[in-house]
Amino acid sequence: MTARLNVNIDHVATVRQARRAPEPSLVAAAMICEQAGADGITVHLRGDRRHIQDADLYVLRQSLTTYLNLEMAATQEMLKIALDVKPDAVSLVAETPHELTTEGGLNVRDNLETVRDAVNHLREGGIIPSLFIDPDARQIEAAHEVGAEQIELCTAEYAESTLGARAVHGEGAERAAHELQRLRESATLATQYGLRVAAGHGLTYRNVGSLAAINEITEFNIGHNIIARAVLTGLYEAVREMREAIRARG
Ligand code: PXP
């Protein structure tokens, strides 16, 4: 079966927040993703609200016809919001204030009680609890112990290993093969524990294929590479339209 694709649209909100302007509309972006075949939309409500805002969640919840996956830290503040918005799924992530993006998986093993408590609240609220973790057997076992329904494997190391020419020859290729094997084994282990397996972070048009061949991975969450490509594929048309607007002179 083909894995689902949730498109992470945080970067659309980043552009909007750069001007605190109404455009680009997050809902319009989500609609385009759905029309293009996305199976869901992912957004990350960060503690510092640098891109997605609380109000976005409510509008998306009402507008989406597919699936809303909310990434957030396991804090009381975020849990309260999630239980009010009721996304289909919540991916609990590790979050540090000054990071550019999520830097790695949640350490479930060392935070069993906090994560278990958050997972229980989400379950009671009818929300699928997912944990964003590194491809590491200890973390997978811990995710099972705290009652998660799904894990999202952090693909950052794999993605890093496939960058540029490094993956083509020698060490780079070996590292990519090693990271891929780690993800494969982790996906198998998680499935044996009855966990659903998602994956994401740093995935690109070029490196997603090898992961998509792992049958146990049933969902991808991809943002940066899709939005980066959308900027380039849409720029020609956007300039052409502005040229026309000036030419039309009122
Ligand atoms: N999954 C999680 C848990 C993330 O934090 C992110 C980044 O927001 C992604 C997936 C998507 O990563 P990228 O934007 O690199 O595709």
Boltz pocket constraint, residues with backbone or C-beta under 6 A from the ligand:
constraints:
  - pocket:
      binder: B
      contacts: [[A, 8], [A, 10], [A, 44], [A, 71], [A, 91], [A, 93], [A, 101], [A, 102], [A, 132], [A, 152], [A, 199], [A, 200], [A, 201], [A, 202], [A, 203], [A, 221], [A, 222], [A, 223], [A, 224], [A, 225]]
      max_distance: 6.0
